[in-house]
Amino acid sequence: MSPSPSPSPVPSSRYGFELDLVERPFTERGARLLVTAGADPADGLRVARAAYETPLAATTELTGLLVHDAAGNPLPVRSATPVEVAFAGGVSLLFADPATLVLTGHGARASWRLPDGTARGLALDGCHVLAGPPGEWSAPAVRAAAEGRWADWFARMPAVRPDLAERARMAWWTLAVNLLPIAGREGLVPSKYGYVGVWNWDALFHAVALRHGDPALARDQILLVLEHQLPDGRLPDVVHEHGVLAATTDLPRADHARLAEHVGSANGARPERAPVPVTKPPLAAWAVWKVHETDPDVPFLAAVYPRLVRAHAWWFAASDPDGDGLPEYLHPYSSGLDDSPVWDYGPRAEPPDLNSYLIVEADRLADIAAVLGRPAEAARWRERAAAHARLLVDRRWDGTRFTTLAAGAPVPVRTALDLMPLFTGRLPAEVAAALERTLRSPAYWGERPVPTVAFDDPAFDPDAMWRGPVWLNVNYLLAEGLERSGFPGAAAGLRERTLAMVRDAGGLYEYWNPLTGARGPRATSGFGWSAALFLDLARQIR
């Protein structure tokens, strides 16, 4: 029997962890400034600004920040916590507000360089603005305010099992520091290391965790997506500081290069740049219902229901080119798995995950309609979900697996998406049992399941994004699907192995090597949905 959740202890500091200033920068909720360190302490610290689709190297505000005492002896960084970067000698770096970074201390000297190489410095005698608008600040007041902000945030953190507490506190901190003002709301970005916008899919996963500590903030993540719905009902891919991304022609130049690599005709021709709709997999009603289950809000359901209905209808009206009732992804980016080997077989594809999500969405729309006092609509949604599930089985189940089509032909590669119909909870018993056996077979089940491409598939690559690594959203949805399909033991096993992998890996990464449990070599750190789904999975374990 696992121990019951209890308030998280503080094993290594009052915050439960320290910032390494590499994977975990010193930053604040609402702040675009990040303080990081290089491999050599003699290189000092760097301050850069997070911006949409821009590397920190291009937004550097100062580098080489060093502190010395009056005799010129270096004062090293002693510790870094959510509240401050503390140097020896009583010098501290703190956020006075999200836009203002201050350096406090007495009898010491700080030096740094501007991006053009110009040297700067100052003698420390109080509280000095290092980055941000000029102003007068009191060091004791700044520190007290920062401590109060973080105490309030951690007080909201959901309780988890003691062995998961350190990573959970890191995850809860990650969610806070990834919050930025976006389109008039506070949006949780996937990572300040490049992913500075609100991605459709990510926002929904973020809401799943935020509902435990701040349901209103969770609803804001969903509203950021729904409020930017296009006239045809489609939900945008990204909402960012410059607008929205909803078609490939809006992509930056670097993304067009990636598009040329992963999309195009079979003979390798460059893809056309005509506008192609770009969105993300349909899970908005699913996320809305999860938030409502935790914190019921009927007016919120009433406000979002029409948008959810229109978003659902878009997939059938605009994303089902062959009209067979099984929508497909018109573009790799819409799948959220844009590096999957599925896309090696054509620019459009119909993996079974999309229609599985749409079936679940219909069921959740039924739940919402019932709460809103619309029983006839709820019944129609249930009928649609049942009919859609029958169609998926009739046309895509080959007796062994659910097939993925690209350019009208089956794709030979075996991916975790083949298992996603479990998520519906509506499969015939024999089909669900076959999928559960496949998931628990050596092809997918190991110490660290679930690889995004089967271990024994020729396309498996443990380090290449969606070509093998473990992603928490896939595991989370499969665990929920196992539970819904009548396999609670397998669901519990998947949750435990997933949590252990993240707990032991050292950070909240974008994805993990399923053979070693290590961070993927190109995976972003401080990743929002990994933090969010780790927390929600930890809440589910008893």
C-alpha positions in Angstrom: 0.0 0.0 0.0 1.4 3.4 -1.0 1.5 6.1 1.7 -1.2 8.7 1.6 -0.4 12.1 0.2 0.8 14.6 2.7 2.0 18.2 2.6 5.3 18.2 0.8 8.4 18.3 3.0 11.3 20.7 2.3 14.4 18.4 1.9 17.2 20.7 0.8 16.0 24.3 1.4 12.9 26.0 2.5 11.7 25.7 -1.1 12.5 22.0 -1.5 15.1 22.5 -4.2 17.6 25.0 -5.5 18.1 26.6 -8.9 21.1 25.4 -10.9 20.9 28.5 -13.1 21.3 26.2 -16.2 18.1 24.1 -16.4 16.4 26.1 -13.8 17.1 29.9 -14.3 16.4 32.6 -11.8 13.3 34.2 -13.0 9.8 35.3 -11.7 6.2 34.8 -12.4 5.4 37.4 -15.1 9.0 38.2 -15.7 10.7 37.9 -19.1 14.1 38.3 -17.6 16.1 35.2 -16.9 19.4 34.9 -15.0 21.6 32.0 -16.0 25.2 30.8 -15.5 27.8 29.2 -17.8 29.8 26.1 -17.1 32.7 28.2 -15.6 31.9 30.4 -12.5 34.6 32.8 -13.6 32.4 33.7 -16.6 29.8 35.2 -14.3 26.0 35.4 -14.8 24.0 36.3 -17.9 20.7 38.2 -18.0 18.5 37.7 -21.1 14.9 38.3 -22.1 12.5 35.6 -23.1 10.8 36.3 -26.5 8.7 34.3 -28.9 10.7 32.0 -31.2 13.9 33.7 -30.2 17.0 32.1 -28.6 18.3 33.8 -25.4 21.6 34.5 -27.2 19.7 37.0 -29.3 18.1 38.8 -26.4 21.0 39.1 -24.0 20.9 42.3 -21.8 24.2 41.8 -20.0 26.8 39.1 -19.5 29.8 38.4 -17.2 28.1 39.6 -14.1 30.6 39.2 -11.3 30.8 40.4 -7.7 33.9 41.2 -5.7 34.6 42.4 -2.2 36.4 45.7 -1.4 39.8 44.0 -1.7 38.9 42.6 -5.2 38.3 39.0 -4.1 35.6 37.3 -6.0 32.3 36.6 -4.2 30.9 33.4 -5.6 27.2 32.5 -5.8 26.4 30.7 -2.6 22.9 29.6 -3.4 20.0 30.3 -5.8 16.4 29.8 -4.7 13.1 31.1 -6.2 13.5 34.2 -4.0 17.1 35.2 -4.6 20.6 34.5 -6.0 22.8 34.9 -3.0 26.5 35.7 -3.3 29.0 35.4 -0.5 29.4 38.6 1.4 25.7 39.4 1.8 25.1 40.4 -1.9 21.8 39.3 -3.4 20.1 39.4 -6.8 16.3 39.8 -6.4 13.2 40.6 -8.5 11.7 43.9 -7.3 8.8 43.3 -9.7 8.5 41.2 -12.9 10.3 43.9 -15.0 13.0 44.9 -12.5 16.0 43.0 -11.3 17.9 44.5 -8.4 21.3 43.9 -6.9 21.6 44.5 -3.1 24.6 44.6 -0.8 27.2 46.8 0.9 31.0 47.1 0.6 31.2 45.2 -2.6 31.5 45.9 -6.3 29.6 44.4 -9.3 30.8 44.4 -12.9 29.3 43.2 -16.2 29.4 43.7 -19.9 26.7 45.0 -22.3 26.0 43.0 -25.5 28.3 45.3 -27.5 31.1 44.5 -25.1 31.0 47.8 -23.2 32.1 47.2 -19.5 29.9 48.5 -16.7 30.1 48.3 -12.9 29.0 49.9 -9.7 29.8 50.0 -6.0 27.2 48.3 -4.0 25.7 50.4 -1.2 22.0 49.5 -0.9 19.6 48.4 -3.5 20.5 49.1 -7.2 18.5 48.4 -10.4 20.5 46.0 -12.6 17.9 45.5 -15.3 14.6 47.2 -15.8 13.2 50.8 -15.4 14.9 53.2 -13.0 13.5 53.3 -9.5 14.1 53.5 -5.8 13.8 50.2 -3.9 14.4 49.0 -0.4 16.3 45.7 -0.1 14.4 44.4 3.0 11.0 45.3 1.4 12.0 43.6 -1.9 13.1 40.4 -0.2 10.0 40.3 2.0 7.7 40.8 -1.0 9.5 38.0 -2.9 9.3 35.7 0.0 5.6 36.4 0.4 4.8 35.8 -3.2 6.5 32.4 -3.2 5.0 31.4 0.1 1.5 32.1 -1.3 2.3 30.1 -4.4 3.7 27.1 -2.7 0.8 27.1 -0.2 -1.5 26.4 -3.2 0.5 23.4 -4.3 -1.4 20.1 -4.3 -0.2 17.6 -1.7 1.7 14.6 -3.1 3.4 11.4 -1.8 6.6 12.2 0.1 8.9 10.5 -2.4 7.6 12.7 -5.1 7.6 15.9 -3.1 10.9 17.4 -4.3 10.1 17.0 -8.0 6.6 18.2 -7.4 7.8 21.4 -5.8 10.1 21.9 -8.7 7.1 21.3 -11.0 4.9 23.8 -9.1 7.7 26.4 -9.3 8.0 25.7 -13.1 4.3 26.4 -13.6 4.7 29.8 -11.8 7.7 31.1 -13.6 6.3 30.1 -17.0 3.4 32.5 -16.4 3.5 35.6 -18.6 1.0 38.3 -19.7 -0.3 37.0 -23.0 -3.2 38.6 -25.0 -4.7 40.3 -21.9 -4.5 37.2 -19.7 -1.9 35.4 -17.7 -0.8 32.6 -19.9 1.4 29.7 -19.1 4.1 29.3 -21.7 5.7 25.9 -22.3 9.2 27.2 -21.5 11.0 30.6 -21.4 13.8 28.9 -23.3 12.2 29.6 -26.7 8.6 28.5 -26.3 7.3 31.9 -25.3 3.6 31.7 -26.4 0.5 29.8 -25.4 0.3 26.7 -27.5 -3.2 25.2 -27.8 -2.5 21.7 -26.6 0.0 22.8 -23.9 -2.6 25.2 -22.5 -5.1 22.4 -21.9 -2.5 20.2 -20.2 -1.4 23.2 -18.0 -5.0 23.7 -17.0 -5.2 20.1 -15.8 -2.6 20.8 -13.1 -3.5 24.4 -12.3 -7.1 23.4 -11.4 -5.7 21.9 -8.1 -4.3 25.2 -6.8 -5.9 28.0 -8.9 -9.0 26.9 -10.9 -9.5 30.5 -12.1 -6.0 30.5 -13.6 -6.7 27.1 -15.1 -9.8 28.5 -16.8 -7.8 31.4 -18.2 -5.5 29.0 -20.0 -8.5 27.5 -21.8 -10.0 30.9 -22.5 -6.7 32.1 -24.1 -7.3 29.5 -26.8 -11.1 29.7 -27.1 -11.1 33.5 -27.2 -9.0 33.4 -30.4 -11.2 30.9 -32.2 -11.3 31.6 -36.0 -14.5 32.4 -37.8 -14.7 28.8 -39.2 -14.5 27.3 -35.7 -10.9 26.2 -35.8 -8.8 26.9 -32.7 -5.4 28.4 -33.3 -2.1 26.6 -32.8 -0.5 29.4 -30.8 -1.5 32.7 -29.2 1.6 34.8 -28.7 2.7 38.4 -28.1 2.4 39.3 -31.8 -0.9 37.7 -32.5 -1.9 34.1 -33.4 -0.5 31.3 -35.5 -3.2 29.4 -37.3 -1.7 28.6 -40.8 1.7 27.6 -42.1 2.2 30.9 -43.9 2.5 32.5 -40.5 5.5 30.4 -39.5 8.9 31.9 -39.0 11.6 31.1 -41.7 13.2 28.4 -39.5 9.9 26.6 -39.3 9.6 26.7 -43.1 12.9 24.9 -43.3 11.6 22.2 -40.9 8.5 22.0 -43.0 10.6 21.3 -46.1 12.3 18.5 -44.2 9.1 16.8 -42.9 6.4 17.7 -45.4 6.2 17.4 -49.1 5.6 15.0 -51.9 7.1 11.5 -51.9 9.8 12.5 -54.3 11.1 15.2 -51.9 9.8 18.3 -53.6 9.6 21.4 -51.5 6.2 21.9 -50.0 4.0 24.7 -51.3 3.6 27.6 -49.0 -0.1 28.1 -49.6 -2.0 28.6 -46.4 -2.7 25.3 -44.6 -4.7 25.3 -41.4 -2.7 24.7 -38.3 -4.2 23.8 -35.0 -3.6 21.2 -32.3 -5.4 17.9 -31.3 -9.0 18.4 -30.0 -9.0 18.1 -26.2 -10.6 21.4 -25.1 -13.9 20.0 -23.9 -11.9 17.3 -22.0 -9.8 19.9 -20.2 -12.9 22.1 -19.5 -14.6 19.1 -17.9 -11.6 18.3 -15.8 -11.5 21.8 -14.4 -15.3 21.7 -13.8 -15.0 18.4 -11.9 -12.5 20.0 -9.5 -14.2 23.4 -9.2 -17.7 23.4 -10.6 -18.6 26.6 -12.5 -21.8 26.4 -14.6 -21.6 29.9 -16.0 -18.1 29.1 -17.4 -19.5 25.9 -19.0 -22.3 28.0 -20.5 -19.9 30.5 -21.9 -17.5 28.1 -23.5 -20.0 25.4 -24.7 -20.9 27.1 -28.0 -17.2 27.6 -28.9 -16.4 23.9 -28.0 -19.3 22.8 -30.3 -18.0 24.9 -33.2 -14.4 23.7 -32.6 -15.6 20.1 -32.7 -17.6 20.7 -35.9 -14.6 22.2 -37.7 -12.7 18.8 -37.7 -15.6 17.2 -39.7 -16.3 20.1 -42.0 -12.8 21.2 -42.8 -10.4 18.4 -41.9 -11.9 15.3 -43.4 -10.9 15.6 -47.1 -12.1 12.2 -48.2 -15.4 12.7 -46.4 -15.3 9.2 -44.7 -16.3 10.6 -41.3 -12.8 10.1 -39.9 -11.0 13.4 -39.8 -7.3 13.6 -40.5 -4.5 16.0 -39.7 -3.9 18.4 -42.6 -0.5 19.3 -41.4 2.1 17.7 -39.1 2.0 20.6 -36.7 -1.7 20.1 -36.0 -0.9 16.6 -34.6 1.4 18.0 -32.0 3.8 15.2 -33.1 5.5 17.0 -36.0 8.7 14.9 -35.9 6.9 11.5 -35.8 7.9 9.0 -38.5 4.2 8.9 -39.5 5.0 12.1 -41.5 7.7 10.3 -43.5 4.9 8.9 -45.6 3.2 12.1 -46.7 2.1 15.6 -45.7 -1.3 14.6 -44.3 -2.1 11.6 -42.1 -4.8 10.0 -40.1 -3.3 8.3 -37.0 -5.9 6.8 -34.7 -5.3 9.3 -31.9 -7.2 12.1 -33.6 -10.5 10.3 -33.9 -10.0 8.9 -30.4 -9.8 12.5 -29.1 -12.9 13.5 -31.1 -14.9 10.6 -29.5 -13.9 11.7 -26.0 -14.7 15.3 -26.9 -18.2 14.2 -27.9 -18.7 12.4 -24.6 -17.4 15.5 -22.6 -19.7 17.7 -24.6 -22.5 15.4 -23.6 -21.5 15.9 -19.9 -21.5 19.7 -20.3 -24.8 19.7 -22.1 -26.4 17.7 -19.3 -25.1 20.1 -16.6 -26.5 23.0 -18.7 -30.0 21.3 -18.7 -30.0 20.2 -22.3 -30.7 16.5 -22.1 -31.7 16.1 -25.7 -28.3 17.6 -26.8 -26.5 15.4 -24.3 -28.2 12.3 -25.8 -27.2 13.3 -29.3 -23.6 13.8 -28.3 -23.6 10.3 -26.7 -25.0 8.8 -29.9 -22.3 10.6 -31.9 -19.5 9.3 -29.7 -20.8 5.7 -29.9 -21.3 5.9 -33.7 -17.8 7.5 -34.2 -16.2 4.7 -32.1 -17.9 2.0 -34.2 -16.7 3.7 -37.4 -13.2 3.9 -36.1 -13.2 0.2 -35.2 -14.9 -0.9 -38.5 -12.5 1.0 -40.7 -9.2 1.1 -38.9 -9.0 -2.0 -36.8 -7.2 -4.7 -38.8 -7.6 -7.4 -36.1 -4.2 -6.7 -34.7 -3.8 -2.9 -34.5 -5.4 0.4 -35.5 -3.8 1.5 -38.7 -2.6 4.9 -39.6 -3.2 6.2 -43.1 -1.1 8.6 -45.0 -1.8 9.4 -48.7 -4.6 6.8 -48.5 -2.2 3.9 -47.6 -1.4 2.2 -44.3 1.8 3.5 -42.6 4.0 0.6 -41.5 5.6 2.3 -38.6 4.2 1.3 -35.2 3.7 4.2 -32.8 2.1 4.8 -29.4 -0.7 6.5 -31.3 -1.9 3.1 -32.4 -2.9 2.5 -28.7 -4.8 5.8 -28.2 -8.2 4.3 -29.0 -8.0 3.0 -25.4 -8.6 6.6 -24.4 -12.2 6.5 -25.6 -13.3 3.8 -23.2 -15.7 2.7 -26.0 -13.9 -0.1 -27.7 -15.3 -3.7 -27.9 -13.9 -5.7 -25.0 -11.8 -7.9 -27.3 -10.3 -4.9 -29.1 -9.5 -3.1 -25.8 -7.9 -6.3 -24.4 -5.7 -6.7 -27.5 -4.5 -3.1 -27.2 -3.8 -3.5 -23.5 -1.7 -6.7 -24.3 0.2 -4.7 -26.9 0.9 -1.9 -24.5 2.1 -4.4 -21.9 4.3 -6.3 -24.4 8.0 -5.8 -24.9 7.2 -3.6 -27.9 6.1 -0.8 -25.5 6.5 -1.9 -21.9 9.8 -1.5 -20.2 11.2 0.1 -17.1 10.3 3.5 -18.6 7.3 3.1 -20.9 5.8 4.3 -23.3 8.2 4.9 -26.2 6.5 7.0 -28.9 7.7 4.5 -31.5 7.8 0.8 -30.6 11.1 -0.4 -29.2 11.4 -3.1 -31.9 10.3 -0.9 -34.8 13.1 0.0 -37.3 12.2 3.7 -37.0 12.8 3.7 -33.2 15.3 6.3 -32.1 15.4 6.9 -28.3 16.7 10.5 -28.6 14.8 12.0 -31.5 11.7 13.8 -30.3 8.6 11.9 -31.4 10.6 9.0 -32.9 11.1 7.0 -29.6 11.4 9.2 -26.5 8.8 9.1 -23.7 6.5 12.1 -23.5 4.3 12.7 -20.5 1.2 13.7 -22.4 1.2 10.4 -24.2 1.6 8.4 -21.0 -1.0 10.5 -19.2 -3.6 10.0 -21.9 -2.8 6.3 -22.2 -3.0 5.8 -18.4 -6.4 7.5 -18.4 -7.5 5.3 -21.3 -6.4 2.2 -19.5 -8.5 3.2 -16.5 -11.5 4.1 -18.7 -11.2 0.8 -20.6 -11.2 -1.4 -17.5 -7.5 -2.0 -16.8 -6.9 -0.1 -13.5 -3.8 -2.3 -12.7 -2.1 -1.4 -16.0 -3.0 2.2 -15.5 -1.5 2.3 -12.0 1.6 0.6 -13.3 2.1 3.1 -16.1 1.6 6.0 -13.7 4.1 4.6 -11.2 6.8 4.0 -13.8 6.2 7.4 -15.4 6.5 9.2 -12.0 9.6 7.2 -11.1 11.3 8.2 -14.4 10.7 11.9 -13.8 11.5 11.8 -10.1 14.9 10.1 -10.8 15.9 12.1 -13.9 16.7 15.4 -12.2 14.4 17.8 -14.0 11.1 18.5 -15.9 12.2 17.9 -19.5 10.3 18.0 -22.8 11.0 14.3 -23.3 13.1 11.4 -22.0 15.2 8.6 -23.4 13.1 5.4 -22.7 16.2 3.2 -22.4 18.2 5.3 -20.0 15.7 7.8 -18.5 18.0 10.6 -19.4 16.9 14.0 -20.8 16.7 13.9 -24.6 19.7 15.7 -26.0 17.6 18.4 -27.7 14.8 18.5 -25.1 13.9 21.8 -23.5 14.1 22.0 -19.7 11.5 23.5 -17.4 8.8 22.2 -19.7 5.3 23.3 -18.8 3.2 20.2 -19.6 5.8 17.9 -18.1 5.5 19.8 -14.9 1.7 20.0 -15.1 1.1 16.3 -15.9 3.7 15.1 -13.4 1.8 16.9 -10.7 -1.6 15.6 -11.8 -0.3 12.0 -12.1 1.3 12.4 -8.6 -2.2 13.5 -7.3 -3.7 10.3 -8.7 -1.3 8.0 -6.8 -2.2 6.8 -3.4 
